[in-house]
Amino acid sequence: MFKRDYLMRQFDMMALVIVRVMGLLKEKKPAEALQAIDEELQRLTGFDSHTLTHLTDHEIVTGQLVGETMTETRARRIVLATLLAKAGEIHNMLGSADDHYHCTLSALDLILSLPVTDDPPDLPAETPTVDTLVEALAEYGLPPDLHLRLFRYYEEIGQYAVAEDLLFEIIDAEPDSEEVRALGIAFFHRLLAQSDETLEAGNLPRAEVEAGLAEIEDDKMT
């Protein structure tokens, strides 16, 4: 009961900020809307959106704090991700590509840190999805470490076709990496252990899994 009450309090506070931000945007005041978000980020972390997303290691403020429970950490990450994603949208409206990129990237990093058991109905309606954030970052490209985390995320939630596409993008970026090829081979072997129904649900039939494995193994031998 405490866990849910705490989460709801945090999400209610965030919703109030988002309502205020949306009102300011409706009044065509994006700078003031961004300021409202920055004020809340300052309260939560001590930094505004620009400073927070340009820290060398922002895990210092987004990781689990001393004395903080996992429930509190999870709530703070969801709130931060939602606020940063909205800040990214506003920076995009203002023509600040660098801040748009870093805010959106940080929001994606935070969302990917949540357990995949956190189904969308368990999250506030304002919280961005992984797909939405990836789409917003499409024109920029992703850092290798985040690319790899996305691959693992989509495999874990059973979107095997998407995971496969990401895997081959990683391989194309590092064609001489034996470690990456071993990652791909292990991925396809894990899929081969799944039922045909599970593979079909992930939009990657067994024949395509076998073809993907053969492609990697053939490349490895050449």
C-alpha positions as CSV (number, residue, x, y, z in Angstrom):
1,M,0.0,0.0,0.0
2,F,2.8,2.4,0.9
3,K,4.6,1.6,-2.4
4,R,1.5,2.5,-4.5
5,D,0.7,5.6,-2.4
6,Y,4.2,6.9,-2.8
7,L,4.2,6.3,-6.5
8,M,0.8,8.0,-6.9
9,R,2.0,11.1,-4.9
10,Q,5.0,11.5,-7.1
11,F,3.0,11.0,-10.3
12,D,0.3,13.4,-9.1
13,M,3.0,16.1,-8.5
14,M,4.5,15.5,-11.9
15,A,1.0,15.7,-13.5
16,L,0.5,19.1,-12.0
17,V,3.8,20.3,-13.6
18,I,2.8,18.8,-17.0
19,V,-0.6,20.5,-16.8
20,R,1.1,23.8,-16.1
21,V,3.6,23.2,-19.0
22,M,0.8,22.3,-21.5
23,G,-1.1,25.4,-20.5
24,L,1.9,27.6,-21.2
25,L,2.5,25.9,-24.5
26,K,-1.1,26.5,-25.4
27,E,-0.5,30.2,-24.7
28,K,2.5,29.9,-27.0
29,K,5.0,30.4,-24.2
30,P,7.6,27.6,-24.8
31,A,10.4,29.4,-22.9
32,E,8.2,29.7,-19.8
33,A,7.1,26.1,-20.2
34,L,10.7,25.0,-20.3
35,Q,11.4,27.1,-17.2
36,A,8.6,25.3,-15.3
37,I,10.2,22.0,-16.2
38,D,13.7,23.2,-15.2
39,E,12.3,24.4,-11.8
40,E,11.0,20.9,-11.1
41,L,14.2,19.3,-12.2
42,Q,16.1,21.7,-10.0
43,R,13.9,20.6,-7.1
44,L,14.5,16.9,-7.8
45,T,18.2,16.9,-8.8
46,G,19.7,20.3,-8.2
47,F,20.2,20.8,-12.0
48,D,18.2,22.2,-14.9
49,S,17.6,20.1,-18.0
50,H,20.7,21.4,-19.9
51,T,23.1,20.9,-17.1
52,L,21.6,17.5,-16.0
53,T,21.9,16.0,-19.5
54,H,25.4,17.2,-20.1
55,L,26.9,15.9,-16.9
56,T,29.8,13.5,-17.6
57,D,28.1,10.9,-15.4
58,H,24.4,11.8,-14.7
59,E,24.0,8.5,-12.9
60,I,25.1,10.5,-9.9
61,V,21.7,12.1,-9.8
62,T,19.5,9.5,-11.5
63,G,20.8,6.4,-9.8
64,Q,19.7,5.1,-6.4
65,L,20.5,7.6,-3.7
66,V,21.8,6.7,-0.2
67,G,18.8,5.7,2.0
68,E,16.4,5.6,-1.0
69,T,14.3,2.6,-1.6
70,M,13.9,1.0,-5.0
71,T,10.3,2.2,-5.1
72,E,11.5,5.8,-4.6
73,T,14.3,5.3,-7.2
74,R,11.8,3.9,-9.8
75,A,9.4,6.8,-9.2
76,R,12.1,9.4,-9.5
77,R,13.4,7.9,-12.8
78,I,9.9,7.9,-14.3
79,V,9.3,11.5,-13.3
80,L,12.7,12.6,-14.6
81,A,12.3,10.7,-17.9
82,T,8.8,12.3,-18.4
83,L,10.1,15.8,-17.6
84,L,13.2,15.4,-19.8
85,A,11.2,14.1,-22.7
86,K,8.9,17.0,-22.5
87,A,11.8,19.4,-22.2
88,G,13.3,17.7,-25.3
89,E,10.1,18.4,-27.2
90,I,10.2,22.1,-26.2
91,H,13.8,22.4,-27.1
92,N,12.9,21.0,-30.5
93,M,10.2,23.7,-30.8
94,L,12.8,26.3,-30.0
95,G,15.2,25.0,-32.6
96,S,17.8,23.8,-30.1
97,A,18.8,20.5,-31.7
98,D,21.6,19.8,-29.2
99,D,19.4,20.1,-26.1
100,H,16.6,18.2,-27.9
101,Y,18.9,15.3,-28.5
102,H,20.4,15.2,-25.0
103,C,17.1,15.6,-23.2
104,T,15.5,12.8,-25.3
105,L,18.5,10.6,-25.0
106,S,18.6,10.9,-21.2
107,A,14.8,10.2,-21.1
108,L,15.4,7.0,-23.1
109,D,18.3,6.0,-20.9
110,L,16.0,6.4,-17.8
111,I,13.1,4.5,-19.4
112,L,15.4,1.6,-20.4
113,S,16.5,1.4,-16.7
114,L,13.0,0.4,-15.6
115,P,12.2,-3.3,-15.3
116,V,10.3,-4.5,-18.4
117,T,7.6,-5.8,-16.1
118,D,6.5,-2.1,-15.8
119,D,3.8,-2.4,-18.4
120,P,2.4,0.8,-19.9
121,P,-0.8,0.7,-17.8
122,D,1.4,0.9,-14.7
123,L,3.0,4.1,-15.8
124,P,1.5,7.6,-16.0
125,A,-0.1,8.5,-19.3
126,E,2.4,11.3,-19.7
127,T,5.4,8.9,-19.5
128,P,7.0,8.5,-23.0
129,T,7.4,5.0,-24.4
130,V,10.7,3.5,-25.7
131,D,9.3,3.5,-29.3
132,T,8.3,7.2,-29.1
133,L,11.8,8.2,-27.8
134,V,13.6,6.1,-30.4
135,E,11.5,7.7,-33.1
136,A,12.4,11.2,-31.8
137,L,16.1,10.3,-32.0
138,A,15.9,8.7,-35.4
139,E,17.6,11.6,-37.2
140,Y,20.5,11.7,-34.8
141,G,21.5,8.0,-34.3
142,L,22.3,6.3,-31.0
143,P,25.5,5.8,-29.0
144,P,26.7,2.2,-29.3
145,D,26.0,1.4,-25.6
146,L,22.4,2.5,-25.9
147,H,22.0,0.7,-29.2
148,L,23.0,-2.5,-27.4
149,R,20.6,-1.9,-24.6
150,L,17.7,-1.3,-27.0
151,F,18.6,-4.6,-28.7
152,R,18.4,-6.4,-25.4
153,Y,15.2,-4.6,-24.4
154,Y,13.3,-5.6,-27.6
155,E,14.4,-9.2,-27.2
156,E,13.3,-9.2,-23.6
157,I,9.8,-7.9,-24.5
158,G,9.5,-10.4,-27.3
159,Q,9.8,-8.1,-30.3
160,Y,12.3,-10.3,-32.0
161,A,12.1,-8.8,-35.5
162,V,13.0,-5.4,-34.1
163,A,15.8,-6.9,-32.0
164,E,17.2,-8.6,-35.1
165,D,17.2,-5.3,-37.0
166,L,19.1,-3.6,-34.2
167,L,21.5,-6.5,-34.0
168,F,22.5,-6.2,-37.6
169,E,22.8,-2.5,-37.3
170,I,25.3,-3.1,-34.4
171,I,27.1,-5.7,-36.6
172,D,27.3,-3.2,-39.5
173,A,28.8,-0.6,-37.2
174,E,31.4,-3.1,-35.9
175,P,31.9,-5.6,-38.7
176,D,35.2,-6.9,-37.3
177,S,34.1,-7.4,-33.8
178,E,34.1,-11.1,-32.8
179,E,32.3,-10.1,-29.5
180,V,29.4,-8.6,-31.4
181,R,29.2,-11.6,-33.7
182,A,29.2,-13.9,-30.7
183,L,26.4,-11.8,-29.3
184,G,24.4,-12.3,-32.5
185,I,25.0,-16.1,-32.6
186,A,23.9,-16.4,-28.9
187,F,20.7,-14.4,-29.7
188,F,19.7,-16.6,-32.6
189,H,20.4,-19.8,-30.5
190,R,18.1,-18.4,-27.8
191,L,15.4,-17.8,-30.3
192,L,15.7,-21.3,-31.7
193,A,14.9,-22.6,-28.2
194,Q,11.5,-20.8,-28.4
195,S,8.3,-22.3,-29.7
196,D,7.1,-21.5,-33.2
197,E,4.2,-19.7,-31.7
198,T,6.4,-17.4,-29.7
199,L,8.6,-16.7,-32.7
200,E,5.6,-15.9,-34.8
201,A,4.3,-13.5,-32.1
202,G,7.7,-11.7,-32.2
203,N,7.3,-11.4,-36.0
204,L,10.4,-13.6,-36.6
205,P,9.4,-17.1,-37.9
206,R,11.8,-19.9,-37.3
207,A,13.0,-19.9,-41.0
208,E,14.1,-16.3,-40.6
209,V,15.8,-17.1,-37.3
210,E,17.8,-19.9,-39.0
211,A,18.6,-17.6,-42.0
212,G,19.9,-14.9,-39.6
213,L,22.1,-17.4,-37.8
214,A,23.4,-18.8,-41.0
215,E,24.2,-15.2,-42.2
216,I,26.3,-14.4,-39.1
217,E,28.1,-17.8,-39.1
218,D,28.9,-17.6,-42.8
219,D,30.3,-14.1,-42.4
220,K,32.4,-15.3,-39.4
221,M,34.0,-18.0,-41.6
222,T,34.8,-15.6,-44.5
